[in-house]
Amino acid sequence: MCGIFGTLNYPFPINEQLIFDGLAHRGPDEQGSQSVDQLVLYHTRLAIQDLSLTGRQPMEYNGLLLIFNGEIYNHLELREKHGLEASSTSDTRTILMMFEKMGMKMLEEFDGMFAFALYDLKNRKLYLARDRAGKKPLYIYRKDNHYVFSSELSILARITKPEIDQQALADYLYLGYHYRASTPYLNISELENGHYLEIDTQQQSQQEVVWFKMEAGYQKISKLNQQETLLQLEDLLTTAVSRRLHSSDLPVGSFLSGGIDSGLVTAIAAKQVGQLHTFTVRVPGSYDESALAAQVAQKYDTNHTVVDLDFSNLKNDIEHIISAHGEPNCDNSAIPGYYVAKAAKAQLSVVLNGDGADELFGGYRRYVPFRHIDFFKPNNITSISAKILSGILPIANEKQSYYTYIYRLLKFASYTDVLKIYCSASSDLFVGFEDMFIRQPLMKAITTDLQTINKLHITPLNKLLLMDFQSLLFSRLLPKMDIATMAHSLEGRSPFLSKELLEFAPGLPDQFKINQVTTKYILRELARKYLPDQLLHQPKRGFEIPLRKWVDEELNPIIRDYLMAKSTLYAKIIKRSFVEALLARKINVSDERRAKMLFCIFGMEVWYSKIMTSAP
């Protein structure tokens, strides 16, 4: 795992030390740079594979130059398949050999997580690419024919000094994260998952290519019966775990919650190695999954660590945790993620996780109604009835209760606008308060994508799964894990996001994802073979942190300091009177939703404060 940075045709002086310092947490082991033509490449390395000097970057090979962040887990298999030979066992070398053989078609054969910049010196073309799911970040500044790209948005902004995009920030508040290519800056975009950018440096032209389309998988329905599906699922997951275990020259551990996703990954991994290191989080004031995780750890004799989070330093750490994202962040589960990654790094440098399973196999309770009703094509009678009923019912305050579930179901059933339906069913932040935003219209990009997905000939459930993969997973969950782990130079690997599983899961029939009201049905069936019975029917919880308590108690002074300051960024985006009313509890929303809304605005103000005080 590494950090990459580069410039093309950039006419201004660059502070090289600022780049290396800013990327050091992504690659603390080595630093390197190289310039050719009008291109300058920088690299910081976290050595995981090929620990010798033959893995150093930038790496040059037969007229090709590469900086690479990530891992190609099947690269030795590809060498054998294509008859490629080299003394170095580095997957970076494999990429170069594969490009020499087949160009960018090579991406279709990679099982891995990656973001890279590859320069073809002979044809003078630069390629910037990302993996299928977007596990590894890549941000690009484009203005005229100048390009600057980086693994870290904060470093890119400090170098290029772009203007803030207030419309993008309004969209962030509404959704809770920056959608797809969007960033909080003008002229900076995120390269999307399954995309690569080809820049012809001679013709001064560029072309963005979509090399992987997730929606294609949902249009090919599997004909396998349940037993055949189980066998294939087990085989693909075992292969994915095995590759992620064995493509490392360092020990590999696993994050282990009380759920079936990380439980399956841990169980399969433990069968392939000696005593596996596992890590579980115990959060005070929330549901304690550590006892369930301990059953798995005991069953597979792992070297188990329970990380007790007391958050005693939260008020001192919160600004650092939020600003580490380089953009506004309101995912409060990033907080325990930061602490558990810190604890894991004390013992090793590589961990497996269960990321992606929920979005591929249907793990959230909100997927259940979409299995049976197409809420994306509502009728007026249903919408009006739901609006009336949700309007007279008391507001739901208990996060995990069935009443809350029914209340939210009625809420998004009451909308006819596809954007409100999706946002209400997922983030549920400012839906219904659109008129409080100064910046309008909201969320044009996501609305266009939702309308496109809604026209596909796929089931309502698959529409929501596809949108969550493209939006929630790519734009919120994967960046959260990447930032939390890389803040401590820890590499996180996600077997459920393997090439083969991304091709297999979308085409499964709905009943293998949601069976009546059972979420992740086919995964639960597979888990019967590997996990204790008590885990099989546990609901999806994630990190259940006490956000309401934090907003009202521990973090209340700092949140008020930021939001009640005389000069705030949010006042240019959303009405200040509305935020003040939220603080004073004068807005009719649940306590949990109020806390999320305030934390979201707070996250933006912390980010803004940090970038205003971090000019080089």
Long-range contacts (C-beta under 8 A, 24 or more apart in sequence): 1-26, 1-27, 1-46, 1-48, 1-69, 1-70, 1-71, 1-486, 1-489, 1-491, 2-26, 2-27, 2-43, 2-44, 2-45, 2-46, 2-57, 2-67, 2-68, 2-69, 2-70, 2-151, 3-27, 3-43, 3-44, 3-69, 3-150, 3-151, 3-152, 4-41, 4-42, 4-43, 4-67, 4-68, 4-69, 4-115, 4-116, 4-117, 4-138, 4-149, 4-150, 4-151, 5-41, 5-42, 5-43, 5-148, 5-149, 5-150, 5-151, 5-152, 5-155, 5-156, 6-39, 6-40, 6-41, 6-42, 6-67, 6-117, 6-147, 6-148, 6-149, 6-150, 7-39, 7-40, 7-146, 7-147, 7-148, 8-38, 8-39, 8-126, 8-146, 8-147, 8-148, 8-199, 8-201, 9-38, 9-145, 9-146, 9-147, 9-201, 10-40, 10-146, 10-147, 10-148, 11-146, 14-40, 14-159, 15-159, 15-616, 16-42, 18-155, 18-158, 18-159, 18-616, 19-155, 19-159, 20-44, 22-152, 22-154, 22-155, 22-158, 23-150, 23-151, 23-152, 23-155, 25-486, 25-487, 25-488, 25-489, 26-69, 26-151, 26-152, 26-486, 26-489, 27-489, 28-489, 30-56, 32-56, 32-57, 32-58, 33-58, 34-58, 34-60, 34-65, 36-65, 36-119, 36-121, 37-121, 37-124, 37-201, 38-201, 39-65, 39-119, 39-126, 39-201, 41-65, 41-67, 41-117, 41-119, 42-67, 43-67, 46-349, 46-489, 46-491, 47-249, 48-248, 48-249, 48-250, 48-349, 48-350, 48-491, 49-89, 49-90, 49-91, 49-247, 49-248, 49-249, 50-88, 50-89, 50-90, 50-91, 50-249, 51-249, 52-88, 54-87, 54-88, 54-89, 54-90, 54-93, 55-88, 55-90, 55-92, 57-92, 59-90, 59-92, 59-93, 59-96, 61-93, 61-96, 61-97, 61-100, 62-96, 62-100, 63-120, 63-121, 63-122, 64-96, 64-99, 64-100, 64-118, 64-119, 64-120, 64-121, 65-118, 65-119, 65-121, 66-92, 66-95, 66-96, 66-116, 66-117, 66-118, 66-119, 67-116, 67-117, 68-92, 68-95, 68-114, 68-115, 68-116, 69-114, 69-115, 69-116, 69-136, 69-138, 69-151, 70-112, 70-113, 70-114, 70-115, 70-116, 70-131, 70-135, 70-136, 71-112, 71-113, 71-114, 71-244, 71-247, 71-491, 71-493, 72-110, 72-111, 72-112, 72-114, 72-247, 73-111, 73-112, 73-240, 73-243, 73-244, 73-247, 73-498, 74-109, 74-110, 74-111, 74-112, 74-243, 74-499, 75-110, 75-112, 75-247, 76-247, 78-109, 78-110, 91-247, 104-129, 104-196, 104-198, 104-209, 104-211, 107-196, 107-211, 107-212, 108-211, 108-212, 110-499, 111-240, 111-243, 111-498, 111-499, 111-500, 112-499, 113-493, 113-494, 113-497, 115-151, 115-191, 117-149, 124-200, 124-201, 124-202, 125-198, 125-199, 125-200, 125-201, 126-198, 126-199, 126-201, 127-196, 127-197, 127-198, 127-199, 128-191, 128-196, 128-197, 128-199, 129-191, 129-195, 129-196, 129-197, 129-211, 130-191, 130-192, 130-193, 130-194, 130-195, 130-196, 131-193, 131-194, 132-193, 132-194, 132-212, 132-214, 132-497, 132-499, 132-502, 133-193, 133-356, 133-469, 133-473, 133-474, 133-478, 133-494, 133-497, 133-502, 134-192, 134-193, 134-194, 134-474, 134-478, 135-478, 135-482, 135-494, 135-497, 136-482, 137-190, 137-479, 137-482, 138-190, 138-191, 139-183, 139-188, 139-189, 139-190, 139-191, 140-188, 140-189, 140-190, 140-191, 140-197, 141-187, 141-188, 142-187, 142-188, 142-189, 142-206, 143-187, 145-204, 147-199, 149-191, 152-326, 153-183, 153-188, 153-190, 153-325, 153-326, 153-327, 154-323, 154-326, 154-611, 154-614, 155-326, 156-188, 157-185, 157-188, 157-326, 157-611, 158-614, 158-615, 158-616, 160-187, 160-188, 161-615, 162-186, 162-187, 162-188, 163-187, 164-569, 164-608, 166-439, 166-572, 166-573, 167-439, 169-328, 169-439, 169-569, 169-573, 169-604, 170-437, 170-438, 170-439, 170-440, 170-442, 170-573, 170-574, 171-442, 171-443, 171-445, 171-446, 172-327, 172-328, 172-600, 172-604, 173-429, 173-430, 173-437, 173-570, 173-573, 173-574, 173-600, 173-601, 173-604, 174-423, 174-429, 174-430, 174-431, 174-434, 174-437, 174-442, 174-443, 175-423, 175-427, 175-429, 175-443, 175-446, 175-471, 176-330, 176-331, 176-427, 176-429, 176-476, 176-596, 176-600, 177-329, 177-330, 177-331, 177-427, 177-475, 177-476, 177-479, 178-327, 178-328, 178-475, 179-443, 179-445, 179-446, 179-471, 179-475, 180-445, 180-446, 180-449, 180-470, 180-471, 180-474, 180-475, 181-445, 182-445, 183-327, 184-327, 184-328, 184-607, 192-474, 193-470, 193-474, 214-466, 214-469, 214-470, 214-502, 214-506, 215-453, 215-456, 215-458, 215-466, 217-502, 217-503, 217-505, 217-506, 217-507, 218-456, 218-458, 218-462, 218-465, 218-466, 218-506, 218-507, 219-456, 219-457, 219-458, 220-506, 220-507, 221-507, 221-509, 222-504, 222-507, 222-508, 222-509, 226-512, 226-522, 226-525, 229-508, 229-512, 229-522, 230-522, 230-525, 230-526, 232-504, 233-504, 233-522, 233-523, 233-526, 234-526, 234-529, 236-498, 236-500, 236-501, 236-504, 237-264, 237-265, 237-268, 237-495, 237-496, 237-501, 237-526, 238-268, 239-498, 239-500, 240-495, 240-496, 240-498, 240-500, 240-501, 241-265, 241-268, 241-269, 241-272, 241-352, 241-495, 242-272, 243-498, 244-352, 244-493, 244-495, 245-269, 245-272, 245-273, 245-352, 246-272, 248-350, 250-348, 250-349, 250-350, 251-277, 251-348, 251-349, 251-350, 252-276, 252-348, 252-350, 252-351, 252-352, 252-493, 253-277, 253-278, 253-279, 253-344, 253-347, 253-348, 253-350, 253-351, 253-352, 254-278, 254-279, 254-302, 254-351, 254-352, 254-353, 255-279, 255-280, 255-340, 255-344, 255-351, 255-352, 255-353, 255-354, 255-492, 256-280, 256-293, 256-296, 256-297, 256-302, 256-304, 257-281, 257-289, 257-292, 257-293, 257-354, 257-541, 258-289, 258-290, 258-291, 258-292, 258-293, 258-535, 258-538, 258-541, 259-289, 259-354, 259-535, 259-538, 259-540, 259-541, 260-520, 260-523, 260-524, 260-527, 260-531, 260-535, 260-536, 260-538, 261-354, 261-357, 261-358, 261-363, 261-496, 261-520, 261-523, 262-352, 262-353, 262-354, 263-293, 263-296, 263-354, 263-527, 263-530, 263-531, 263-535, 264-354, 264-523, 264-526, 264-527, 264-530, 264-531, 265-352, 265-353, 265-354, 265-495, 265-496, 266-296, 266-297, 266-300, 266-302, 266-352, 267-296, 267-299, 267-300, 267-530, 267-531, 268-495, 268-530, 269-352, 270-300, 270-301, 270-302, 271-300, 275-301, 275-302, 275-303, 276-300, 276-302, 276-303, 277-302, 277-303, 277-305, 277-344, 277-347, 277-348, 278-302, 278-303, 278-304, 278-305, 279-304, 279-305, 279-307, 279-340, 279-343, 279-344, 279-351, 280-304, 280-305, 280-306, 280-307, 281-306, 281-307, 281-309, 281-336, 281-339, 281-340, 281-543, 282-306, 282-307, 282-308, 282-309, 283-309, 283-336, 283-543, 283-544, 283-545, 283-546, 284-308, 284-309, 284-310, 284-311, 284-546, 285-546, 285-549, 286-543, 286-544, 286-545, 286-546, 287-400, 287-541, 287-544, 289-541, 292-532, 292-534, 292-535, 292-538, 295-532, 295-534, 295-535, 296-531, 296-532, 296-535, 299-531, 299-532, 305-343, 305-344, 305-347, 307-339, 307-340, 307-343, 309-336, 309-339, 309-340, 311-335, 311-550, 311-554, 314-550, 314-554, 314-555, 315-554, 315-555, 315-557, 315-558, 318-555, 318-558, 318-606, 319-558, 319-606, 319-609, 319-610, 322-603, 322-606, 322-607, 323-606, 323-607, 323-610, 324-483, 324-487, 325-479, 325-483, 325-607, 326-607, 327-607, 328-600, 328-603, 328-604, 328-606, 328-607, 328-608, 329-480, 329-603, 329-607, 330-429, 330-596, 330-599, 330-600, 330-602, 330-603, 330-604, 331-476, 331-477, 331-480, 332-545, 332-547, 332-550, 332-596, 332-599, 333-480, 333-542, 333-543, 333-545, 334-480, 334-483, 334-484, 335-543, 335-545, 336-543, 336-545, 337-480, 337-481, 337-484, 337-543, 338-484, 338-487, 340-484, 341-484, 341-485, 341-487, 341-488, 341-490, 341-492, 342-487, 342-488, 344-488, 344-490, 345-488, 345-489, 345-490, 348-490, 349-489, 349-490, 349-491, 350-490, 350-491, 350-493, 351-485, 351-490, 351-491, 351-492, 351-493, 352-492, 352-493, 352-494, 352-495, 353-481, 353-492, 353-493, 353-494, 354-494, 354-496, 355-473, 355-477, 355-478, 355-481, 355-492, 355-494, 355-496, 355-497, 356-473, 356-494, 356-496, 356-497, 356-501, 357-496, 357-520, 357-523, 358-520, 358-540, 359-465, 359-468, 359-469, 359-472, 359-473, 359-477, 360-465, 360-469, 360-496, 360-501, 360-502, 360-505, 360-506, 361-505, 361-508, 361-513, 361-520, 361-522, 361-523, 362-461, 362-465, 362-513, 362-514, 362-519, 362-520, 362-521, 363-519, 363-520, 363-523, 363-540, 364-519, 364-540, 365-405, 365-519, 365-539, 365-540, 366-408, 366-409, 366-425, 366-426, 366-464, 367-461, 367-464, 367-465, 367-513, 367-514, 367-519, 368-514, 368-517, 368-519, 369-409, 369-413, 370-425, 370-460, 370-461, 370-463, 370-464, 371-460, 371-461, 371-510, 371-513, 371-514, 373-413, 373-460, 374-460, 375-412, 375-413, 375-421, 375-425, 375-460, 376-418, 376-421, 376-450, 376-454, 376-460, 376-463, 376-464, 377-454, 377-460, 378-413, 378-415, 378-416, 378-421, 380-416, 382-413, 383-413, 383-414, 383-415, 383-416, 384-414, 386-410, 386-411, 386-413, 386-414, 387-414, 390-414, 395-588, 395-589, 395-590, 396-590, 397-590, 397-591, 397-592, 399-544, 399-592, 400-539, 400-541, 400-544, 404-590, 418-447, 418-450, 418-451, 418-454, 419-443, 419-446, 419-447, 419-450, 422-446, 422-450, 422-464, 422-467, 425-464, 426-468, 426-471, 426-472, 428-593, 428-596, 429-593, 429-596, 429-597, 429-600, 430-574, 430-597, 433-578, 433-587, 436-574, 436-575, 436-578, 437-573, 437-574, 437-575, 438-572, 438-573, 438-574, 438-575, 439-572, 439-573, 446-471, 459-510, 461-510, 461-513, 461-514, 462-506, 462-510, 465-506, 465-513, 466-506, 547-592, 547-595, 547-596, 547-599, 548-591, 548-592, 548-594, 548-595, 550-595, 551-594, 551-595, 551-598, 551-599, 552-595, 555-602, 559-598, 559-599, 559-602, 562-602, 562-605, 562-606, 562-609, 563-598, 563-601, 563-602, 563-605, 565-605, 568-605, 569-604, 569-605, 569-608, 570-601, 570-604, 570-605, 574-601
